């Protein structure tokens, strides 16, 4: 059976007798039908209960158990409570892990787990909505640095919101939590891009020449500061609405471009620069400049 070497080292170094925290008994009960994995699962829970946690191990294991065995939670009487424990594990890792990689993974896995719940809950979706809304609330209240990990995640918050709209329990669903989360997500995203140099002006400065080509002007339009300011204004207007919990507000918000839409447009422009420049050598130079700019401002 797979065991945590980190746990063994923790126990040896700190001479702590580790027992599984009683609050994880719901998870043990939900997983109890799978006898073959219980030893490894209990090792995972012991690591969670250790005063000196190995967060990289915990985050990796939590991803596997939460995603691969969600069907057990779905069919368990206390399934939403068990799912909430996984949310707590991921959020605690984001707050507590010293390794950036563990924190980034925890963000990605939390968003992926929420997607899993929304997509696979089916007729039980109404049972899971309170814990989903609580997860949205937790995410919204992270520190700015931690919240930006969510903004940049591959598993985008706006995509999660679109999924929630598609799989919502039905008429009368309260979208208050997701709408507040989206407002913060878009405001932080637009503020980030406005804090970067206007892309066309930047390229002209770095290239030392004008890039005034009609086709390129149209491409730059969608990520220009002028356009982003218009998006920002729309968010500010939506935020003033009285019916912030409504489906209409959700639809208006998810119509806006998310963080990754800008990243994808930047990448598309780098290709267009090569294809539409006056000469191949100029195109290659512009493309390389723009690719370096993408890596610089996104860290991707």
C-alpha positions in Angstrom: 0.0 0.0 0.0 1.1 3.6 -0.7 2.3 5.3 2.5 3.4 8.9 3.1 7.1 9.0 3.7 6.6 12.5 4.8 4.2 11.3 7.5 6.8 8.8 8.7 9.4 11.5 8.8 7.1 13.8 10.7 6.3 11.1 13.3 10.0 10.2 13.7 11.2 13.8 13.9 8.5 15.2 16.2 7.6 12.0 18.1 3.9 12.7 17.8 1.3 9.9 18.1 -1.0 10.9 15.2 -4.7 9.9 15.3 -7.2 10.9 12.7 -9.2 14.0 13.6 -12.8 13.1 14.5 -14.2 15.6 12.0 -12.9 13.4 9.1 -15.1 10.5 10.2 -17.7 11.5 7.5 -15.1 11.0 4.9 -14.1 7.6 6.3 -17.7 6.6 6.4 -18.2 7.6 2.8 -15.1 5.7 1.6 -15.7 2.7 3.8 -17.1 0.5 1.0 -13.7 0.6 -0.7 -11.7 -1.6 1.7 -8.7 -1.8 -0.6 -7.9 1.9 -0.3 -8.7 2.5 3.3 -5.2 2.1 4.6 -3.8 4.7 2.1 -6.9 6.9 2.7 -6.3 6.8 6.5 -2.6 7.7 5.9 -3.8 10.7 4.1 -6.2 11.7 6.9 -3.4 11.1 9.5 -1.2 13.5 7.5 -4.0 16.0 7.6 -4.2 15.6 11.4 -0.5 15.9 12.0 0.6 19.3 13.5 3.4 19.6 10.9 1.5 18.9 7.6 3.1 18.0 4.3 0.9 20.2 2.1 2.2 19.0 -1.2 1.3 15.4 -0.3 -2.1 16.5 1.1 -3.1 18.6 -1.9 -2.1 15.8 -4.3 -4.0 13.1 -2.4 -7.0 15.4 -1.8 -7.4 16.0 -5.5 -7.5 12.3 -6.3 -9.9 11.3 -3.5 -12.3 14.3 -4.1 -12.5 13.8 -7.8 -12.3 10.0 -8.2 -14.8 9.2 -5.5 -17.2 12.1 -5.7 -19.9 9.6 -6.6 -19.7 8.2 -3.1 -20.2 11.6 -1.6 -23.1 12.3 -4.0 -24.9 9.2 -2.7 -24.0 9.6 0.9 -26.6 11.2 3.4 -23.9 13.6 4.5 -22.3 14.0 1.1 -22.4 17.9 1.1 -20.7 17.9 4.6 -18.0 15.6 3.2 -17.5 17.7 0.1 -17.2 20.8 2.4 -14.3 19.1 4.2 -12.4 18.8 0.9 -13.1 22.5 0.3 -11.7 23.2 3.7 -8.6 21.1 3.0 -7.9 23.0 -0.2 -8.6 26.4 1.3 -6.4 25.7 4.4 -3.6 24.6 2.1 -3.8 27.9 0.1 -3.6 29.8 3.4 -1.0 27.7 5.1 1.4 26.1 2.6 4.8 27.7 2.3 5.5 26.2 -1.1 4.0 28.3 -4.0 3.5 25.1 -6.1 1.3 23.6 -3.4 -0.8 26.7 -3.1 -1.2 27.0 -6.9 -2.2 23.3 -7.1 -4.7 23.7 -4.2 -6.3 26.6 -6.1 -6.6 24.6 -9.3 -7.8 21.5 -7.5 -10.5 23.4 -5.6 -11.9 25.0 -8.8 -11.8 21.6 -10.5 -13.6 20.0 -7.6 -16.3 22.6 -7.7 -16.7 22.0 -11.4 -17.0 18.3 -10.7 -19.7 18.8 -8.1 -21.7 21.2 -10.4 -21.5 18.9 -13.4 -22.1 15.5 -11.7 -24.6 16.4 -8.9 -27.6 16.0 -11.2 -30.8 15.8 -9.3 -28.9 16.3 -6.0 -27.6 19.7 -7.0 -29.9 21.4 -4.6 -28.3 19.5 -1.7 -24.8 20.7 -2.6 -25.7 24.4 -3.4 -25.2 25.6 0.2 -21.6 24.2 0.4 -20.9 25.5 -3.2 -22.0 29.0 -2.2 -19.9 28.8 1.0 -16.9 27.8 -1.2 -17.5 30.9 -3.4 -17.7 33.0 -0.2 -14.3 31.6 1.0 -12.6 32.2 -2.3 -13.9 35.8 -2.4 -12.4 36.6 1.0 -8.8 35.4 0.3 -6.0 37.9 0.5 -5.3 39.8 -2.7 -2.2 37.7 -3.5 -4.0 34.4 -2.9 -7.1 35.5 -4.8 -5.0 36.4 -7.8 -4.0 32.7 -8.0 -7.7 32.1 -8.7 -7.8 34.8 -11.3 -4.9 33.3 -13.2 -5.9 29.7 -12.8 -6.5 27.5 -15.9 -9.9 26.6 -14.3 -11.3 30.1 -14.7 -14.0 31.4 -12.3 -16.1 32.7 -15.2 -16.1 29.3 -16.8 -17.2 27.8 -13.4 -20.0 30.4 -13.3 -21.2 29.4 -16.8 -21.3 25.8 -15.7 -23.3 26.7 -12.6 -25.9 28.6 -14.7 -26.2 25.5 -17.0 -26.6 23.0 -14.1 -28.5 25.2 -11.6 -31.2 23.5 -9.6 -33.9 25.5 -11.4 -36.1 28.5 -11.1 -35.5 30.7 -8.0 -31.9 29.7 -7.6 -30.0 32.3 -5.6 -26.9 33.4 -7.5 -25.8 35.9 -4.8 -22.5 34.2 -3.9 -21.3 33.5 -7.5 -22.3 37.0 -8.6 -20.3 38.7 -5.8 -17.3 36.4 -6.7 -17.6 37.3 -10.3 -17.6 41.0 -9.6 -14.3 40.7 -7.7 -12.9 38.4 -10.3 -13.6 40.8 -13.2 -12.5 43.9 -11.2 -9.2 42.3 -10.3 -8.7 41.0 -13.8 -9.4 44.3 -15.6 -7.3 46.2 -13.0 -4.4 43.9 -13.7 -4.5 44.4 -17.5 -4.9 48.1 -17.1 -1.8 48.1 -15.0 0.2 46.7 -17.9 1.2 49.0 -20.8 -1.3 49.3 -23.6 -0.1 46.4 -25.9 0.0 48.3 -29.2 1.8 51.2 -27.6 4.2 48.8 -26.0 5.0 47.0 -29.2 5.6 50.2 -31.1 8.0 51.4 -28.4 9.9 48.1 -28.2 10.0 47.7 -32.0 11.1 51.3 -32.6 8.6 51.7 -35.4 4.9 52.1 -36.1 2.6 49.0 -36.3 -0.3 50.9 -37.8 -1.7 48.2 -40.0 -5.5 48.1 -40.3 -5.8 44.4 -39.6 -3.6 44.7 -36.5 -5.4 47.7 -35.2 -8.5 45.6 -35.1 -6.8 42.8 -33.2 -5.3 45.1 -30.6 -8.7 46.7 -30.1 -10.0 43.9 -27.9 -7.1 44.2 -25.4 -6.5 47.9 -25.6 -6.8 50.0 -22.5 -9.8 51.9 -24.0 -11.7 48.6 -24.5 -10.8 47.3 -21.0 -12.0 50.6 -19.4 -15.4 50.0 -21.1 -15.5 46.5 -19.6 -14.6 48.0 -16.2 -17.4 50.5 -16.5 -19.9 47.7 -17.3 -18.8 45.9 -14.1 -19.3 49.1 -12.1 -22.8 49.6 -13.5 -23.7 46.0 -12.8 -22.4 46.3 -9.2 -24.9 49.1 -8.6 -27.9 46.9 -9.5 -30.4 46.0 -6.8 -31.1 42.4 -7.9 -27.5 41.3 -7.5 -28.7 37.7 -6.7 -30.5 37.3 -10.0 -29.9 35.1 -13.0 -30.0 38.2 -15.2 -27.0 39.6 -13.3 -25.1 36.4 -13.7 -25.8 36.3 -17.5 -24.6 39.9 -17.8 -21.4 39.2 -15.9 -20.4 36.0 -17.8 -20.8 37.8 -21.1 -17.6 39.8 -20.2 -14.2 38.4 -21.1 -12.3 36.6 -18.4 -8.6 36.8 -17.6 -7.7 33.9 -20.0 -9.5 35.6 -22.9 -6.9 38.3 -22.8 -4.1 35.7 -22.6 -5.5 33.9 -25.6 -5.9 37.2 -27.5 -2.3 38.1 -26.8 -1.1 34.7 -28.1 -3.3 35.1 -31.2 -1.8 38.5 -31.9 1.7 37.1 -31.8 0.8 34.8 -34.7 -1.0 37.5 -36.6 2.0 39.8 -36.3 4.1 37.2 -38.2 1.4 36.7 -40.9 0.4 40.3 -41.5 3.7 42.3 -41.1 5.3 44.0 -44.1 8.2 41.6 -44.2 8.9 38.1 -42.7 11.9 39.4 -40.7 9.8 42.2 -39.2 7.1 39.7 -38.4 9.4 37.4 -36.6 10.8 40.2 -34.6 7.4 41.5 -33.6 6.2 38.0 -32.8 9.2 37.3 -30.5 8.8 40.6 -28.7 5.1 39.9 -28.1 5.7 36.4 -26.9 8.3 37.6 -24.4 5.8 40.2 -23.3 3.1 37.5 -22.7 5.5 35.5 -20.5 6.6 38.6 -18.6 3.1 39.8 -17.7 1.4 36.5 -17.1 4.2 34.2 -15.9 2.8 31.5 -18.2 
